Amino acid sequence: MARRLAGLLGAIGHPVVEVGPGVSGLEAVREDPVGAGPLAAVVAGAAALRAHGHIGPAIVLACDLPLVGHRTLSWLARWPGVGSVVPVVETYPQPLCARWAAPDLMAAGDLVSAGKRSMKALLGRPGVVFVDEKGWPEGVSARDFADLDTPQDMARLGLV
């Protein structure tokens, strides 16, 4: 899944980095400390992107979304302006398949320093745009955001 998602992200823009053990084929960085949670992972990824000269918004994508497609990621990447855009599926924001603005990525470091670990801490930032199913383009569906955590999820998603 990590390699597939790396390919999708690479087709949309550059630079692309993995925050993890290096299984995607991309340049990999780790959060500090390892296992500190998704918010710390975003901080590490944003720092790596800045090291490559990228100072704009970034797509944050968890690798447990086996059905997310090019159309969904392109829609997020091409959202007008430079703000944060978070899809909402059945009232649940999807911060790990979203586009985060540079100021929000920078704020993530302060949130981690304050002891926060969850991406939910970023959802309350001013200016974050939440887009439910009514605002999605044709071809984007709730299945794009279905996560795979257990063998039962594989069956539920029709992957076995």
Sequence and secondary structure as in RCSB ss.txt:
>XXXX:A:sequence
MARRLAGLLGAIGHPVVEVGPGVSGLEAVREDPVGAGPLAAVVAGAAALRAHGHIGPAIVLACDLPLVGHRTLSW
LARWPGVGSVVPVVETYPQPLCARWAAPDLMAAGDLVSAGKRSMKALLGRPGVVFVDEKGWPEGVSARDFADLDT
PQDMARLGLV
>XXXX:A:secstr
 HHHHHHHHHHH S  EEESSS SSSEEE  SSTTS HHHHHHHHHHHHHHTT  S EEEE TT TT  HHHHHH
HHT SSSS EEEEETTEE TTEEEE HHHHHHHHHHHHTT  STHHHHTSTT EEE GGGS TT  GGGG    S
HHHHHHTT  
